[in-house]
Amino acid sequence: MRNSIGFPNPVNEKAARVVAGGVVLMAIAAIVFELEWLLVVIALGFLARVLTGPTLSPLGQFATKVAAPRLGEPKYVAGPPKRFAQAMGLTMSTAAVVLYFGFDAHAAAWAVTDVLAGVAALESVFALCLGCQAFALLMRIGVVPEATCERCANIWA
């Protein structure tokens, strides 16, 4: 039985792609309808997923319990790169919140949200996880030690 605190390893890539699709939809809705409060919801969702994977994230729960099982057999991938990608999403979404509410830099906040939507769309539609690629690069150059993710040693394959 998995502890509620901590990120799962391995991760069902189908569930991760559903979560990314949800982020895309929320980000687009926030931008199109200027729903600044949704920026906070997006950031809190990333925080929940970084800390606990899908456990405390309503979007994560929907993805793992409802959507992903309907997409066929799970496709498992290493968890640490996905957690790193979630942390990058947390960083970007928090930046959007700080820019919007802290600095009154609305255009900059929406621009960051645009980029976040684009990156999440790459994951959702094409299974191209830029956060995972960044994690692999950091492993390759020695910033992330191999012991952090033995399964990730061959992530470039």
VMD Tcl script that builds the backbone (N, CA, C; Angstrom):
set m [mol new atoms 471]
animate dup $m
set s [atomselect $m all]
$s set {name element resname resid chain x y z} {
  {N N MET 1 A 0.847 -1.184 0.000}
  {CA C MET 1 A 0.000 0.000 0.000}
  {C C MET 1 A 0.890 1.243 0.000}
  {N N ARG 2 A 0.557 2.192 -0.858}
  {CA C ARG 2 A 1.367 3.384 -1.036}
  {C C ARG 2 A 1.003 4.443 -0.006}
  {N N ASN 3 A 2.008 5.086 0.517}
  {CA C ASN 3 A 1.833 6.198 1.435}
  {C C ASN 3 A 1.233 7.377 0.669}
  {N N SER 4 A 0.371 8.170 1.324}
  {CA C SER 4 A -0.261 9.287 0.625}
  {C C SER 4 A 0.704 10.438 0.348}
  {N N ILE 5 A 1.788 10.511 1.118}
  {CA C ILE 5 A 2.795 11.540 0.872}
  {C C ILE 5 A 3.899 10.902 0.049}
  {N N GLY 6 A 4.252 11.547 -1.032}
  {CA C GLY 6 A 5.277 11.017 -1.915}
  {C C GLY 6 A 4.717 10.803 -3.307}
  {N N PHE 7 A 5.602 10.725 -4.236}
  {CA C PHE 7 A 5.209 10.598 -5.635}
  {C C PHE 7 A 5.321 9.142 -6.054}
  {N N PRO 8 A 4.367 8.623 -6.825}
  {CA C PRO 8 A 4.434 7.215 -7.206}
  {C C PRO 8 A 5.572 6.923 -8.185}
  {N N ASN 9 A 6.067 5.718 -8.110}
  {CA C ASN 9 A 7.079 5.237 -9.055}
  {C C ASN 9 A 6.873 3.742 -9.189}
  {N N PRO 10 A 6.447 3.281 -10.358}
  {CA C PRO 10 A 6.300 3.980 -11.630}
  {C C PRO 10 A 4.981 4.759 -11.715}
  {N N VAL 11 A 4.828 5.457 -12.836}
  {CA C VAL 11 A 3.651 6.269 -13.118}
  {C C VAL 11 A 3.008 5.740 -14.396}
  {N N ASN 12 A 1.680 5.695 -14.397}
  {CA C ASN 12 A 0.959 5.331 -15.616}
  {C C ASN 12 A 0.995 6.546 -16.559}
  {N N GLU 13 A 1.705 6.410 -17.658}
  {CA C GLU 13 A 1.840 7.533 -18.590}
  {C C GLU 13 A 0.490 7.987 -19.132}
  {N N LYS 14 A -0.450 7.075 -19.270}
  {CA C LYS 14 A -1.777 7.463 -19.767}
  {C C LYS 14 A -2.452 8.416 -18.786}
  {N N ALA 15 A -2.319 8.156 -17.497}
  {CA C ALA 15 A -2.882 9.060 -16.488}
  {C C ALA 15 A -2.163 10.414 -16.521}
  {N N ALA 16 A -0.840 10.385 -16.682}
  {CA C ALA 16 A -0.079 11.635 -16.751}
  {C C ALA 16 A -0.530 12.477 -17.939}
  {N N ARG 17 A -0.805 11.818 -19.049}
  {CA C ARG 17 A -1.249 12.560 -20.236}
  {C C ARG 17 A -2.648 13.135 -20.043}
  {N N VAL 18 A -3.504 12.433 -19.316}
  {CA C VAL 18 A -4.841 12.964 -19.003}
  {C C VAL 18 A -4.711 14.189 -18.106}
  {N N VAL 19 A -3.844 14.117 -17.105}
  {CA C VAL 19 A -3.609 15.270 -16.231}
  {C C VAL 19 A -3.122 16.455 -17.065}
  {N N ALA 20 A -2.185 16.205 -17.950}
  {CA C ALA 20 A -1.677 17.285 -18.809}
  {C C ALA 20 A -2.806 17.884 -19.647}
  {N N GLY 21 A -3.692 17.043 -20.154}
  {CA C GLY 21 A -4.842 17.542 -20.913}
  {C C GLY 21 A -5.743 18.419 -20.061}
  {N N GLY 22 A -5.925 18.034 -18.805}
  {CA C GLY 22 A -6.711 18.858 -17.886}
  {C C GLY 22 A -6.064 20.208 -17.638}
  {N N VAL 23 A -4.741 20.206 -17.516}
  {CA C VAL 23 A -4.010 21.466 -17.331}
  {C C VAL 23 A -4.190 22.355 -18.563}
  {N N VAL 24 A -4.115 21.754 -19.736}
  {CA C VAL 24 A -4.315 22.523 -20.976}
  {C C VAL 24 A -5.696 23.177 -20.965}
  {N N LEU 25 A -6.726 22.394 -20.660}
  {CA C LEU 25 A -8.092 22.935 -20.661}
  {C C LEU 25 A -8.265 24.053 -19.636}
  {N N MET 26 A -7.710 23.861 -18.429}
  {CA C MET 26 A -7.829 24.911 -17.408}
  {C C MET 26 A -7.060 26.162 -17.811}
  {N N ALA 27 A -5.866 25.982 -18.353}
  {CA C ALA 27 A -5.054 27.141 -18.749}
  {C C ALA 27 A -5.737 27.916 -19.873}
  {N N ILE 28 A -6.265 27.212 -20.856}
  {CA C ILE 28 A -6.958 27.888 -21.960}
  {C C ILE 28 A -8.196 28.616 -21.446}
  {N N ALA 29 A -8.959 27.963 -20.564}
  {CA C ALA 29 A -10.143 28.620 -19.994}
  {C C ALA 29 A -9.738 29.868 -19.221}
  {N N ALA 30 A -8.669 29.778 -18.445}
  {CA C ALA 30 A -8.203 30.940 -17.672}
  {C C ALA 30 A -7.842 32.091 -18.597}
  {N N ILE 31 A -7.131 31.767 -19.685}
  {CA C ILE 31 A -6.679 32.801 -20.618}
  {C C ILE 31 A -7.859 33.416 -21.373}
  {N N VAL 32 A -8.682 32.565 -21.971}
  {CA C VAL 32 A -9.775 33.038 -22.833}
  {C C VAL 32 A -10.799 33.853 -22.049}
  {N N PHE 33 A -11.146 33.366 -20.847}
  {CA C PHE 33 A -12.190 34.033 -20.068}
  {C C PHE 33 A -11.629 34.934 -18.969}
  {N N GLU 34 A -10.299 35.114 -18.973}
  {CA C GLU 34 A -9.604 35.938 -17.979}
  {C C GLU 34 A -10.040 35.580 -16.554}
  {N N LEU 35 A -9.964 34.287 -16.265}
  {CA C LEU 35 A -10.319 33.774 -14.946}
  {C C LEU 35 A -9.058 33.696 -14.095}
  {N N GLU 36 A -8.690 34.824 -13.520}
  {CA C GLU 36 A -7.440 34.884 -12.771}
  {C C GLU 36 A -7.426 33.924 -11.586}
  {N N TRP 37 A -8.580 33.654 -10.981}
  {CA C TRP 37 A -8.641 32.720 -9.857}
  {C C TRP 37 A -8.239 31.306 -10.282}
  {N N LEU 38 A -8.435 30.984 -11.558}
  {CA C LEU 38 A -8.078 29.657 -12.055}
  {C C LEU 38 A -6.559 29.466 -12.075}
  {N N LEU 39 A -5.812 30.555 -12.159}
  {CA C LEU 39 A -4.351 30.458 -12.057}
  {C C LEU 39 A -3.957 29.860 -10.704}
  {N N VAL 40 A -4.653 30.255 -9.662}
  {CA C VAL 40 A -4.381 29.734 -8.319}
  {C C VAL 40 A -4.744 28.253 -8.252}
  {N N VAL 41 A -5.871 27.886 -8.829}
  {CA C VAL 41 A -6.301 26.482 -8.843}
  {C C VAL 41 A -5.265 25.620 -9.564}
  {N N ILE 42 A -4.764 26.105 -10.688}
  {CA C ILE 42 A -3.751 25.361 -11.449}
  {C C ILE 42 A -2.491 25.174 -10.602}
  {N N ALA 43 A -2.042 26.234 -9.966}
  {CA C ALA 43 A -0.832 26.153 -9.138}
  {C C ALA 43 A -1.026 25.203 -7.957}
  {N N LEU 44 A -2.177 25.266 -7.307}
  {CA C LEU 44 A -2.440 24.367 -6.178}
  {C C LEU 44 A -2.511 22.906 -6.637}
  {N N GLY 45 A -3.035 22.681 -7.837}
  {CA C GLY 45 A -3.061 21.323 -8.386}
  {C C GLY 45 A -1.656 20.788 -8.599}
  {N N PHE 46 A -0.781 21.622 -9.141}
  {CA C PHE 46 A 0.614 21.201 -9.325}
  {C C PHE 46 A 1.270 20.928 -7.968}
  {N N LEU 47 A 1.018 21.780 -6.989}
  {CA C LEU 47 A 1.594 21.579 -5.660}
  {C C LEU 47 A 1.144 20.232 -5.083}
  {N N ALA 48 A -0.142 19.953 -5.177}
  {CA C ALA 48 A -0.670 18.679 -4.672}
  {C C ALA 48 A -0.010 17.498 -5.369}
  {N N ARG 49 A 0.159 17.593 -6.683}
  {CA C ARG 49 A 0.751 16.474 -7.433}
  {C C ARG 49 A 2.242 16.320 -7.157}
  {N N VAL 50 A 2.961 17.415 -6.957}
  {CA C VAL 50 A 4.384 17.309 -6.621}
  {C C VAL 50 A 4.541 16.614 -5.276}
  {N N LEU 51 A 3.700 16.969 -4.314}
  {CA C LEU 51 A 3.819 16.414 -2.967}
  {C C LEU 51 A 3.310 14.979 -2.855}
  {N N THR 52 A 2.204 14.667 -3.545}
  {CA C THR 52 A 1.550 13.373 -3.312}
  {C C THR 52 A 1.177 12.618 -4.581}
  {N N GLY 53 A 1.652 13.050 -5.736}
  {CA C GLY 53 A 1.182 12.416 -6.967}
  {C C GLY 53 A -0.301 12.721 -7.122}
  {N N PRO 54 A -1.104 11.737 -7.475}
  {CA C PRO 54 A -2.528 11.999 -7.682}
  {C C PRO 54 A -3.359 12.033 -6.398}
  {N N THR 55 A -2.788 11.667 -5.266}
  {CA C THR 55 A -3.555 11.456 -4.038}
  {C C THR 55 A -4.395 12.658 -3.621}
  {N N LEU 56 A -3.829 13.844 -3.576}
  {CA C LEU 56 A -4.558 15.036 -3.122}
  {C C LEU 56 A -5.012 15.937 -4.260}
  {N N SER 57 A -4.832 15.496 -5.482}
  {CA C SER 57 A -5.205 16.289 -6.652}
  {C C SER 57 A -6.505 15.756 -7.258}
  {N N PRO 58 A -7.567 16.568 -7.265}
  {CA C PRO 58 A -8.805 16.104 -7.905}
  {C C PRO 58 A -8.576 15.703 -9.372}
  {N N LEU 59 A -7.774 16.480 -10.083}
  {CA C LEU 59 A -7.464 16.137 -11.472}
  {C C LEU 59 A -6.681 14.828 -11.539}
  {N N GLY 60 A -5.732 14.645 -10.626}
  {CA C GLY 60 A -4.968 13.400 -10.566}
  {C C GLY 60 A -5.847 12.212 -10.244}
  {N N GLN 61 A -6.796 12.394 -9.332}
  {CA C GLN 61 A -7.731 11.316 -8.997}
  {C C GLN 61 A -8.599 10.952 -10.197}
  {N N PHE 62 A -9.115 11.968 -10.887}
  {CA C PHE 62 A -9.913 11.713 -12.091}
  {C C PHE 62 A -9.089 10.955 -13.130}
  {N N ALA 63 A -7.864 11.394 -13.335}
  {CA C ALA 63 A -7.003 10.778 -14.353}
  {C C ALA 63 A -6.702 9.322 -14.019}
  {N N THR 64 A -6.370 9.032 -12.759}
  {CA C THR 64 A -5.950 7.677 -12.401}
  {C C THR 64 A -7.119 6.728 -12.177}
  {N N LYS 65 A -8.214 7.239 -11.663}
  {CA C LYS 65 A -9.322 6.351 -11.293}
  {C C LYS 65 A -10.436 6.267 -12.341}
  {N N VAL 66 A -10.590 7.315 -13.154}
  {CA C VAL 66 A -11.699 7.346 -14.109}
  {C C VAL 66 A -11.206 7.259 -15.554}
  {N N ALA 67 A -10.368 8.195 -15.952}
  {CA C ALA 67 A -9.997 8.300 -17.374}
  {C C ALA 67 A -9.000 7.236 -17.819}
  {N N ALA 68 A -7.870 7.130 -17.147}
  {CA C ALA 68 A -6.809 6.217 -17.592}
  {C C ALA 68 A -7.265 4.757 -17.690}
  {N N PRO 69 A -8.057 4.241 -16.733}
  {CA C PRO 69 A -8.502 2.856 -16.878}
  {C C PRO 69 A -9.333 2.602 -18.144}
  {N N ARG 70 A -9.950 3.653 -18.648}
  {CA C ARG 70 A -10.752 3.504 -19.864}
  {C C ARG 70 A -9.892 3.589 -21.134}
  {N N LEU 71 A -8.614 3.887 -20.975}
  {CA C LEU 71 A -7.710 4.013 -22.120}
  {C C LEU 71 A -6.903 2.742 -22.364}
  {N N GLY 72 A -7.255 1.663 -21.693}
  {CA C GLY 72 A -6.564 0.397 -21.905}
  {C C GLY 72 A -5.533 0.121 -20.840}
  {N N GLU 73 A -4.699 -0.854 -21.129}
  {CA C GLU 73 A -3.664 -1.260 -20.183}
  {C C GLU 73 A -2.742 -0.090 -19.856}
  {N N PRO 74 A -2.322 0.006 -18.599}
  {CA C PRO 74 A -1.400 1.090 -18.235}
  {C C PRO 74 A -0.073 0.957 -18.969}
  {N N LYS 75 A 0.549 2.090 -19.211}
  {CA C LYS 75 A 1.909 2.123 -19.746}
  {C C LYS 75 A 2.757 2.794 -18.676}
  {N N TYR 76 A 3.578 1.999 -18.006}
  {CA C TYR 76 A 4.333 2.518 -16.877}
  {C C TYR 76 A 5.648 3.134 -17.311}
  {N N VAL 77 A 5.936 4.294 -16.719}
  {CA C VAL 77 A 7.192 5.011 -16.930}
  {C C VAL 77 A 7.738 5.407 -15.557}
  {N N ALA 78 A 9.001 5.758 -15.526}
  {CA C ALA 78 A 9.648 6.135 -14.267}
  {C C ALA 78 A 8.990 7.368 -13.652}
  {N N GLY 79 A 8.851 7.351 -12.331}
  {CA C GLY 79 A 8.209 8.447 -11.619}
  {C C GLY 79 A 9.030 9.717 -11.452}
  {N N PRO 80 A 10.326 9.615 -11.127}
  {CA C PRO 80 A 11.085 10.855 -10.872}
  {C C PRO 80 A 11.054 11.885 -12.005}
  {N N PRO 81 A 11.162 11.487 -13.283}
  {CA C PRO 81 A 11.066 12.519 -14.326}
  {C C PRO 81 A 9.690 13.185 -14.368}
  {N N LYS 82 A 8.642 12.412 -14.112}
  {CA C LYS 82 A 7.288 12.983 -14.116}
  {C C LYS 82 A 7.117 13.945 -12.934}
  {N N ARG 83 A 7.709 13.594 -11.797}
  {CA C ARG 83 A 7.639 14.502 -10.653}
  {C C ARG 83 A 8.398 15.793 -10.952}
  {N N PHE 84 A 9.539 15.669 -11.609}
  {CA C PHE 84 A 10.303 16.847 -12.002}
  {C C PHE 84 A 9.467 17.716 -12.942}
  {N N ALA 85 A 8.769 17.087 -13.873}
  {CA C ALA 85 A 7.909 17.832 -14.800}
  {C C ALA 85 A 6.789 18.546 -14.036}
  {N N GLN 86 A 6.210 17.875 -13.039}
  {CA C GLN 86 A 5.182 18.514 -12.220}
  {C C GLN 86 A 5.769 19.709 -11.463}
  {N N ALA 87 A 7.006 19.557 -10.990}
  {CA C ALA 87 A 7.669 20.666 -10.290}
  {C C ALA 87 A 7.906 21.844 -11.233}
  {N N MET 88 A 8.227 21.556 -12.486}
  {CA C MET 88 A 8.369 22.640 -13.467}
  {C C MET 88 A 7.018 23.326 -13.688}
  {N N GLY 89 A 5.948 22.543 -13.758}
  {CA C GLY 89 A 4.607 23.118 -13.877}
  {C C GLY 89 A 4.249 23.957 -12.669}
  {N N LEU 90 A 4.638 23.485 -11.483}
  {CA C LEU 90 A 4.404 24.250 -10.257}
  {C C LEU 90 A 5.152 25.584 -10.315}
  {N N THR 91 A 6.379 25.542 -10.780}
  {CA C THR 91 A 7.180 26.761 -10.887}
  {C C THR 91 A 6.536 27.754 -11.845}
  {N N MET 92 A 6.123 27.261 -13.008}
  {CA C MET 92 A 5.511 28.156 -14.004}
  {C C MET 92 A 4.171 28.697 -13.522}
  {N N SER 93 A 3.340 27.840 -12.968}
  {CA C SER 93 A 2.016 28.299 -12.533}
  {C C SER 93 A 2.126 29.245 -11.343}
  {N N THR 94 A 3.084 28.996 -10.444}
  {CA C THR 94 A 3.306 29.916 -9.324}
  {C C THR 94 A 3.822 31.258 -9.837}
  {N N ALA 95 A 4.685 31.215 -10.832}
  {CA C ALA 95 A 5.170 32.464 -11.438}
  {C C ALA 95 A 4.000 33.261 -12.011}
  {N N ALA 96 A 3.061 32.575 -12.660}
  {CA C ALA 96 A 1.896 33.267 -13.222}
  {C C ALA 96 A 1.066 33.913 -12.111}
  {N N VAL 97 A 0.879 33.195 -11.018}
  {CA C VAL 97 A 0.112 33.744 -9.883}
  {C C VAL 97 A 0.821 34.963 -9.301}
  {N N VAL 98 A 2.123 34.860 -9.088}
  {CA C VAL 98 A 2.892 35.975 -8.512}
  {C C VAL 98 A 2.889 37.172 -9.460}
  {N N LEU 99 A 3.070 36.912 -10.738}
  {CA C LEU 99 A 3.048 38.012 -11.704}
  {C C LEU 99 A 1.684 38.704 -11.712}
  {N N TYR 100 A 0.621 37.913 -11.709}
  {CA C TYR 100 A -0.726 38.486 -11.803}
  {C C TYR 100 A -1.103 39.241 -10.533}
  {N N PHE 101 A -0.991 38.567 -9.380}
  {CA C PHE 101 A -1.489 39.146 -8.135}
  {C C PHE 101 A -0.438 39.964 -7.388}
  {N N GLY 102 A 0.828 39.598 -7.514}
  {CA C GLY 102 A 1.874 40.271 -6.763}
  {C C GLY 102 A 2.436 41.496 -7.451}
  {N N PHE 103 A 2.561 41.410 -8.766}
  {CA C PHE 103 A 3.204 42.496 -9.507}
  {C C PHE 103 A 2.253 43.215 -10.467}
  {N N ASP 104 A 0.991 42.773 -10.490}
  {CA C ASP 104 A 0.001 43.382 -11.382}
  {C C ASP 104 A 0.470 43.346 -12.838}
  {N N ALA 105 A 1.249 42.322 -13.166}
  {CA C ALA 105 A 1.779 42.144 -14.521}
  {C C ALA 105 A 0.921 41.107 -15.243}
  {N N HIS 106 A -0.276 41.519 -15.590}
  {CA C HIS 106 A -1.253 40.594 -16.143}
  {C C HIS 106 A -0.801 39.987 -17.465}
  {N N ALA 107 A -0.276 40.793 -18.345}
  {CA C ALA 107 A 0.161 40.276 -19.655}
  {C C ALA 107 A 1.260 39.225 -19.481}
  {N N ALA 108 A 2.168 39.472 -18.579}
  {CA C ALA 108 A 3.246 38.502 -18.334}
  {C C ALA 108 A 2.684 37.212 -17.743}
  {N N ALA 109 A 1.725 37.331 -16.834}
  {CA C ALA 109 A 1.105 36.144 -16.237}
  {C C ALA 109 A 0.405 35.306 -17.296}
  {N N TRP 110 A -0.311 35.977 -18.204}
  {CA C TRP 110 A -1.003 35.236 -19.265}
  {C C TRP 110 A 0.004 34.624 -20.239}
  {N N ALA 111 A 1.118 35.290 -20.468}
  {CA C ALA 111 A 2.153 34.727 -21.347}
  {C C ALA 111 A 2.744 33.454 -20.744}
  {N N VAL 112 A 3.026 33.476 -19.444}
  {CA C VAL 112 A 3.541 32.278 -18.771}
  {C C VAL 112 A 2.499 31.157 -18.847}
  {N N THR 113 A 1.243 31.507 -18.669}
  {CA C THR 113 A 0.164 30.514 -18.743}
  {C C THR 113 A 0.052 29.954 -20.156}
  {N N ASP 114 A 0.270 30.796 -21.170}
  {CA C ASP 114 A 0.305 30.321 -22.566}
  {C C ASP 114 A 1.381 29.256 -22.753}
  {N N VAL 115 A 2.564 29.539 -22.245}
  {CA C VAL 115 A 3.681 28.594 -22.371}
  {C C VAL 115 A 3.345 27.301 -21.628}
  {N N LEU 116 A 2.802 27.428 -20.439}
  {CA C LEU 116 A 2.405 26.257 -19.660}
  {C C LEU 116 A 1.397 25.409 -20.439}
  {N N ALA 117 A 0.412 26.042 -21.048}
  {CA C ALA 117 A -0.576 25.316 -21.845}
  {C C ALA 117 A 0.090 24.616 -23.017}
  {N N GLY 118 A 1.034 25.278 -23.658}
  {CA C GLY 118 A 1.731 24.668 -24.794}
  {C C GLY 118 A 2.546 23.459 -24.394}
  {N N VAL 119 A 3.270 23.567 -23.286}
  {CA C VAL 119 A 4.090 22.451 -22.808}
  {C C VAL 119 A 3.195 21.285 -22.384}
  {N N ALA 120 A 2.103 21.591 -21.689}
  {CA C ALA 120 A 1.175 20.536 -21.275}
  {C C ALA 120 A 0.513 19.886 -22.488}
  {N N ALA 121 A 0.251 20.665 -23.530}
  {CA C ALA 121 A -0.337 20.100 -24.748}
  {C C ALA 121 A 0.621 19.125 -25.425}
  {N N LEU 122 A 1.905 19.441 -25.414}
  {CA C LEU 122 A 2.893 18.514 -25.986}
  {C C LEU 122 A 2.854 17.172 -25.260}
  {N N GLU 123 A 2.750 17.222 -23.943}
  {CA C GLU 123 A 2.670 15.987 -23.148}
  {C C GLU 123 A 1.369 15.251 -23.435}
  {N N SER 124 A 0.268 15.971 -23.399}
  {CA C SER 124 A -1.040 15.347 -23.548}
  {C C SER 124 A -1.248 14.742 -24.936}
  {N N VAL 125 A -0.925 15.473 -25.956}
  {CA C VAL 125 A -1.220 15.049 -27.326}
  {C C VAL 125 A -0.137 14.156 -27.928}
  {N N PHE 126 A 1.122 14.507 -27.699}
  {CA C PHE 126 A 2.220 13.808 -28.376}
  {C C PHE 126 A 3.109 12.970 -27.448}
  {N N ALA 127 A 2.764 12.905 -26.159}
  {CA C ALA 127 A 3.581 12.182 -25.164}
  {C C ALA 127 A 5.013 12.719 -25.129}
  {N N LEU 128 A 5.163 13.998 -25.406}
  {CA C LEU 128 A 6.468 14.644 -25.351}
  {C C LEU 128 A 6.537 15.448 -24.054}
  {N N CYS 129 A 7.204 14.876 -23.071}
  {CA C CYS 129 A 7.309 15.488 -21.752}
  {C C CYS 129 A 8.607 16.292 -21.688}
  {N N LEU 130 A 8.494 17.606 -21.826}
  {CA C LEU 130 A 9.697 18.445 -21.797}
  {C C LEU 130 A 10.369 18.423 -20.428}
  {N N GLY 131 A 9.587 18.321 -19.362}
  {CA C GLY 131 A 10.164 18.199 -18.034}
  {C C GLY 131 A 10.967 16.917 -17.896}
  {N N CYS 132 A 10.471 15.844 -18.486}
  {CA C CYS 132 A 11.195 14.566 -18.472}
  {C C CYS 132 A 12.480 14.671 -19.277}
  {N N GLN 133 A 12.417 15.378 -20.391}
  {CA C GLN 133 A 13.619 15.575 -21.201}
  {C C GLN 133 A 14.652 16.412 -20.447}
  {N N ALA 134 A 14.192 17.439 -19.733}
  {CA C ALA 134 A 15.101 18.254 -18.929}
  {C C ALA 134 A 15.722 17.409 -17.819}
  {N N PHE 135 A 14.917 16.555 -17.192}
  {CA C PHE 135 A 15.412 15.657 -16.147}
  {C C PHE 135 A 16.495 14.742 -16.725}
  {N N ALA 136 A 16.246 14.185 -17.902}
  {CA C ALA 136 A 17.226 13.302 -18.547}
  {C C ALA 136 A 18.524 14.048 -18.845}
  {N N LEU 137 A 18.400 15.277 -19.317}
  {CA C LEU 137 A 19.590 16.082 -19.586}
  {C C LEU 137 A 20.375 16.340 -18.297}
  {N N LEU 138 A 19.672 16.660 -17.234}
  {CA C LEU 138 A 20.328 16.894 -15.948}
  {C C LEU 138 A 21.006 15.624 -15.431}
  {N N MET 139 A 20.406 14.474 -15.715}
  {CA C MET 139 A 21.067 13.209 -15.356}
  {C C MET 139 A 22.320 13.006 -16.197}
  {N N ARG 140 A 22.184 13.272 -17.473}
  {CA C ARG 140 A 23.299 13.056 -18.407}
  {C C ARG 140 A 24.526 13.896 -18.043}
  {N N ILE 141 A 24.295 15.141 -17.602}
  {CA C ILE 141 A 25.427 16.008 -17.267}
  {C C ILE 141 A 25.841 15.884 -15.800}
  {N N GLY 142 A 25.152 15.019 -15.038}
  {CA C GLY 142 A 25.564 14.727 -13.676}
  {C C GLY 142 A 24.950 15.570 -12.590}
  {N N VAL 143 A 24.009 16.449 -12.918}
  {CA C VAL 143 A 23.356 17.264 -11.896}
  {C C VAL 143 A 22.432 16.393 -11.043}
  {N N VAL 144 A 21.708 15.493 -11.699}
  {CA C VAL 144 A 20.867 14.528 -10.998}
  {C C VAL 144 A 21.644 13.217 -10.953}
  {N N PRO 145 A 21.949 12.724 -9.759}
  {CA C PRO 145 A 22.721 11.475 -9.676}
  {C C PRO 145 A 21.898 10.280 -10.151}
  {N N GLU 146 A 22.569 9.297 -10.752}
  {CA C GLU 146 A 21.883 8.101 -11.246}
  {C C GLU 146 A 21.131 7.387 -10.141}
  {N N ALA 147 A 21.617 7.471 -8.903}
  {CA C ALA 147 A 20.947 6.807 -7.786}
  {C C ALA 147 A 19.534 7.354 -7.573}
  {N N THR 148 A 19.287 8.571 -8.013}
  {CA C THR 148 A 17.951 9.157 -7.876}
  {C C THR 148 A 16.938 8.355 -8.661}
  {N N CYS 149 A 17.357 7.839 -9.771}
  {CA C CYS 149 A 16.417 7.107 -10.613}
  {C C CYS 149 A 17.167 6.071 -11.441}
  {N N GLU 150 A 17.325 4.890 -10.894}
  {CA C GLU 150 A 18.021 3.817 -11.617}
  {C C GLU 150 A 17.295 3.498 -12.926}
  {N N ARG 151 A 15.959 3.512 -12.911}
  {CA C ARG 151 A 15.178 3.228 -14.120}
  {C C ARG 151 A 15.341 4.309 -15.175}
  {N N CYS 152 A 15.787 5.473 -14.764}
  {CA C CYS 152 A 15.901 6.606 -15.686}
  {C C CYS 152 A 17.228 6.616 -16.433}
  {N N ALA 153 A 18.132 5.739 -16.063}
  {CA C ALA 153 A 19.459 5.757 -16.668}
  {C C ALA 153 A 19.393 5.635 -18.182}
  {N N ASN 154 A 18.382 4.981 -18.678}
  {CA C ASN 154 A 18.254 4.802 -20.130}
  {C C ASN 154 A 17.031 5.541 -20.646}
  {N N ILE 155 A 16.756 6.713 -20.091}
  {CA C ILE 155 A 15.559 7.479 -20.464}
  {C C ILE 155 A 15.637 7.981 -21.913}
  {N N TRP 156 A 16.841 8.095 -22.462}
  {CA C TRP 156 A 16.968 8.590 -23.833}
  {C C TRP 156 A 16.549 7.549 -24.853}
  {N N ALA 157 A 16.400 6.297 -24.428}
  {CA C ALA 157 A 16.034 5.227 -25.363}
  {C C ALA 157 A 14.600 5.400 -25.852}
}
mol reanalyze $m
mol bondsrecalc $m
mol representation Tube
mol addrep $m
